[in-house]
């Protein structure tokens, strides 16, 4: 059976992918992540893009939970847990039981984490400045405005909210004595809320 060849707009997109906004946005995002991570490695920072986004969210909202961080970073809770374990092992964050919800761990950036994040921001900013070097200030502003309009349109079309950094809230109230985390078998047996 002969395969039907794509026609119309699909054929044009396949023939000239550089004319596709979706393709261009994907490529920009992909190369930015790779470039920023390469700069961080060059600065001897053992931090991925996901680690930097998580630290940024935590600095904006100290005490955020893993679920809040996962939503802000647009990753699964399991992925965020893996990120948090790595950051905690590196001494960049600490986690404590939240006084309001005993099963939730509130997460905080350590002084070491703040210093490493600031170094990472410097590496990322220099890379982004190089990327934007051929754009005038007016073109940079126009590009941001156009992308913000695209995001608003996508949000309206899909009915999905645009992911934003975690808003700054008041710090959570912590118990004076941290509670011990229950064993995994105990957690698994608790009914879902």
Buried (B, 14 or more C-beta within 10 A) or exposed (E): EEEEEEEEEEEEBEEEEEEBEEEEEEEEEEEBBEBBBEBBEEBEBEBBBBBBBBBBBBBBBBBBBBEBBBBBBEBEEEEBBEBBEBBBEBEBBBBBBBBEEEEBBBBBBBEEBBEBBEBBEBBBEEBBEEBEEEEEEEEEEEEEEEEEEEEEEEEEEEEEEEEEEBEEEEEBEBEEEEEEEEEEEEEEEEEEE
